Amino acid sequence: MDIPALSVAMHQASLAQNVDVALTKKVMDTAKQNADQTLKMIQHPTLGQTIDVKA
């Protein structure tokens, strides 16, 4: 059994997992921000009261 190669492989797997977790957190934060902005836009008091008929 090649201990140094096993150690390197385990370290690379751990690094890949940490990167995946960090990326997932970033995606979740971005999705939450988008959802918050969408809710603010939907709850806007003047939304839908006028129609722009100019073309």
Order of alpha helices (4+ residues) and beta strands (2+ residues): alpha
